[in-house]
Amino acid sequence: MVLQDILKSREVRVERQRELLESNPGLSLLCLTVQLPGPVKRNNLSMAIAEAGVEAVRASFKPIFEETRDLETGFEGFFLVSLSPEEAKRRACRVEDTHPLGRLMDIDVVVLCQDMPMPLGRESLGLPPRKCLLCDRPARECMRARSHNTDELLAKIEEMVKNHLNL
């Protein structure tokens, strides 16, 4: 997997978000992806996290539309729900914060901003940033500083998935 593949996949995802938002006014769009460090974005771990994420979204939101994509560049799920973007973001954060694998899921609530799909941030609701998997610092700080290596992170992710699946 090369960076160019991931960037192209992101472009296609953003275009699909725009299409869904433009053709479904009044509904909120959730985009579920898996947080997996390193160059490999699709493996048994990522698929177990994706399956748990889809189940959690279905249970928490009762989506009226869903589309999932199992790609080499990573899993993508699109869900339309009849909630305000703010309420959808609150629920998404609740799933991310309380589900045993929630820290490994990214459940964005996407809105159109000047015809460009943009995710609502936790900060817009006054919520704290997500914590690092391995320490109590904000995850973004650790990612930027590369505080932890990929092997450490993947070992923690594997442990979390095995615990969740009772393996």
C-alpha positions in Angstrom: 0.0 0.0 0.0 1.4 3.3 -1.0 0.5 6.8 0.1 -0.9 7.6 -3.4 -3.4 4.8 -3.0 -4.6 6.0 0.4 -4.9 9.6 -0.9 -6.9 8.5 -4.0 -9.2 6.4 -1.8 -9.7 9.5 0.4 -10.7 11.6 -2.6 -13.2 8.9 -3.7 -14.6 8.8 -0.1 -15.1 12.5 0.0 -16.9 12.5 -3.3 -19.2 9.8 -2.1 -19.9 11.8 1.0 -20.8 14.8 -1.1 -23.1 12.8 -3.3 -24.9 11.3 -0.2 -25.3 14.7 1.5 -26.5 16.5 -1.6 -29.1 13.8 -2.4 -30.4 13.4 1.2 -31.1 16.9 2.7 -32.3 16.8 6.3 -30.4 13.6 7.1 -27.1 13.3 8.8 -24.2 11.3 7.3 -21.9 9.1 9.4 -18.7 7.8 8.0 -17.1 4.8 9.8 -13.5 4.0 9.3 -10.9 1.9 11.2 -7.9 3.5 13.0 -5.0 1.3 12.1 -1.4 2.6 12.1 1.1 1.5 9.5 0.9 0.8 5.8 -1.4 -2.3 6.0 -5.0 -1.0 6.3 -6.9 -4.2 5.7 -6.3 -7.4 7.7 -8.1 -9.6 10.2 -7.8 -7.0 13.0 -9.2 -4.2 10.8 -12.1 -6.4 9.7 -13.0 -7.4 13.2 -13.0 -3.7 14.2 -15.1 -2.8 11.2 -17.7 -5.5 12.0 -17.9 -4.3 15.6 -18.3 -0.8 14.3 -21.1 -1.6 11.9 -22.9 -3.5 14.7 -22.5 -0.5 17.1 -23.7 2.0 14.5 -26.7 -0.1 13.7 -27.6 -0.5 17.4 -27.0 3.2 18.3 -28.4 4.9 15.3 -30.9 2.6 13.4 -29.6 4.0 10.1 -32.1 4.4 7.2 -29.3 3.8 4.7 -26.0 2.0 4.8 -23.2 1.3 2.4 -20.0 -0.4 3.3 -16.8 -0.8 1.3 -14.1 -3.4 2.0 -11.1 -1.9 0.4 -7.3 -2.6 0.5 -6.9 1.1 1.7 -9.2 0.4 4.6 -12.9 -0.3 5.5 -15.4 2.5 4.9 -19.0 2.6 6.0 -21.6 5.3 5.1 -24.8 5.6 7.1 -27.6 8.1 6.8 -29.6 8.8 10.0 -32.5 11.1 10.9 -30.8 13.0 13.7 -29.3 16.5 13.8 -25.6 16.5 13.1 -25.0 17.6 16.7 -27.0 14.7 18.2 -25.4 12.3 15.7 -22.0 13.5 16.8 -22.9 13.1 20.5 -23.9 9.5 19.9 -20.9 8.8 17.7 -18.6 10.0 20.5 -20.5 7.9 23.0 -19.8 4.8 20.9 -16.2 5.7 20.4 -15.8 6.4 24.1 -17.7 3.4 25.5 -17.4 0.5 23.1 -14.5 -1.9 23.9 -13.2 -1.3 20.4 -14.5 2.3 20.1 -11.1 3.8 20.4 -10.1 2.0 17.2 -13.2 3.3 15.2 -13.5 6.7 13.7 -17.2 7.6 13.4 -17.3 11.0 11.7 -20.4 13.0 11.3 -20.0 14.8 8.0 -21.7 18.0 6.9 -21.4 20.2 3.8 -19.5 23.4 4.4 -19.3 25.5 1.2 -20.0 22.4 -0.8 -17.2 20.5 0.8 -17.8 17.5 3.1 -16.3 18.3 6.5 -16.4 16.2 9.7 -17.8 17.8 12.9 -15.2 17.9 15.6 -15.6 16.8 19.2 -14.5 20.3 20.1 -17.7 21.7 18.5 -19.6 19.9 21.3 -17.2 20.9 24.0 -15.9 17.3 24.3 -12.3 16.5 25.1 -10.0 15.1 22.4 -9.5 11.3 22.2 -6.8 9.8 24.3 -3.8 7.8 23.0 -4.1 4.0 23.1 -0.9 3.7 25.1 -0.8 6.8 27.4 -3.1 9.5 28.7 -2.0 12.2 26.3 -4.3 13.4 23.5 -3.9 11.0 20.6 -3.1 13.7 18.1 -0.1 14.8 20.1 1.3 11.3 20.2 0.6 10.8 16.5 2.4 14.1 15.6 5.3 13.5 17.9 5.5 9.8 16.9 5.7 9.0 20.6 4.9 5.3 20.0 6.1 3.0 17.2 3.8 1.0 15.0 4.6 -2.3 16.5 3.7 -1.1 20.0 0.4 0.3 18.7 -0.5 -2.9 16.7 0.3 -5.1 19.7 -2.2 -3.0 21.8 -4.8 -3.2 19.1 -4.4 -6.9 18.7 -4.8 -7.3 22.5 -8.0 -5.2 22.5 -9.5 -7.1 19.6 -8.6 -10.5 21.2 -10.2 -9.4 24.5 -13.3 -8.2 22.7 -13.7 -11.5 20.8 -12.7 -13.6 23.9 -9.8 -15.2 22.0 
